[in-house]
């Protein structure tokens, strides 16, 4: 575990997957990050790359060839290189190699930076095209925050400041359906309970809000994001965490033609170009 800290926060990140595993509010020693209890979900904040969600048939077609990738890609299961570290920031990198080229035929470099700025943790991503040919990819964040939304006496909600309703799309066998519901919010707030995730994750499109506020009892977190057009919400019923997930990319549609370049939300990056996005939490 690598640690960065300042007067407000103490943050821990593992080299495997460059995964955020801890964010402690030093004011009251409260741990905001889910501690990967394997009874419910054995991760805390995996990086979803080079795909978000599942592929139809578990594969994609590019250049007339078929390639297989696991759900959410391979970045979360690989060790990243520690590039740079200070007391309040740390940078990790992961690059295309012989193993990745077998299932993902693109030359890339993925860099993740964690940086403390006052009472805020900022997490930024940069993908570099290391070759001269175009590459395609998606990237998503999957941080899980401690939130006891299942308790009867707990009033837990997510506030979307710029939205009075949300478009929720549904997953069927991990693939995206065209079916969606327009859900009216209560004073911009989605109140959470044990039924909220009965039908799996919430996939949100066309949000106006670029930040949300998570509140549970007397705890409050502001989650902001830039460069991510989609947003996911997820939890395991019976657990005590909520995932706030900004995405650039989506699971395959149930009738997708498998062509990688035609996936909804896929990023096309020309040779030697780069792509960036970030999210942050403020306590």
Secondary structure as GFF3:
##gff-version 3
##sequence-region A 1 283
A	DSSP	beta_strand	2	5	.	.	.	ID=ss1
A	DSSP	beta_strand	9	13	.	.	.	ID=ss2
A	DSSP	beta_strand	20	25	.	.	.	ID=ss3
A	DSSP	beta_strand	30	31	.	.	.	ID=ss4
A	DSSP	beta_strand	45	50	.	.	.	ID=ss5
A	DSSP	three_ten_helix	56	58	.	.	.	ID=ss6
A	DSSP	beta_strand	59	62	.	.	.	ID=ss7
A	DSSP	beta_strand	65	68	.	.	.	ID=ss8
A	DSSP	three_ten_helix	75	77	.	.	.	ID=ss9
A	DSSP	beta_strand	81	85	.	.	.	ID=ss10
A	DSSP	beta_strand	89	95	.	.	.	ID=ss11
A	DSSP	alpha_helix	98	103	.	.	.	ID=ss12
A	DSSP	beta_strand	108	117	.	.	.	ID=ss13
A	DSSP	beta_strand	120	129	.	.	.	ID=ss14
A	DSSP	beta_strand	135	146	.	.	.	ID=ss15
A	DSSP	beta_strand	156	160	.	.	.	ID=ss16
A	DSSP	beta_strand	165	172	.	.	.	ID=ss17
A	DSSP	beta_strand	175	184	.	.	.	ID=ss18
A	DSSP	beta_strand	189	192	.	.	.	ID=ss19
A	DSSP	beta_strand	202	205	.	.	.	ID=ss20
A	DSSP	beta_strand	211	216	.	.	.	ID=ss21
A	DSSP	beta_strand	219	226	.	.	.	ID=ss22
A	DSSP	beta_strand	230	234	.	.	.	ID=ss23
A	DSSP	beta_strand	241	248	.	.	.	ID=ss24
A	DSSP	three_ten_helix	260	262	.	.	.	ID=ss25
A	DSSP	beta_strand	267	269	.	.	.	ID=ss26
A	DSSP	beta_strand	274	282	.	.	.	ID=ss27
###
